[in-house]
Amino acid sequence: IKAPGATMAIPAPTWSDLGTDTISSYSWSAAAGLTIASGGSTATVKISGGTVNVDYALTCSIVTSSSQADSRVILVQVRDR
């Protein structure tokens, strides 16, 4: 949950099924109305924006060292604090 005027850091979700494979790249994308302030290609992204009482999808996509691709969605709830 984030406040509408706040900038918030969100770490990438964990991928427990990689085995010995490692993550070689990250790519973040946000639903319209939520802004990626920085870190769009790093393990942790900073987001800003959003409208009070709206939930947004924040997606983290990875590519592993063996070229496997996967993505996970994090729900960001914007609420007054």
Secondary structure, 3 states (H helix, E strand, C coil): CECCCCCEEEECCCCCCCCCCCEEEEEEEECCCEEEEECCCCCEEEEEECCCCEEEEEEEEEEECCCCEEEEEEEEEECCC
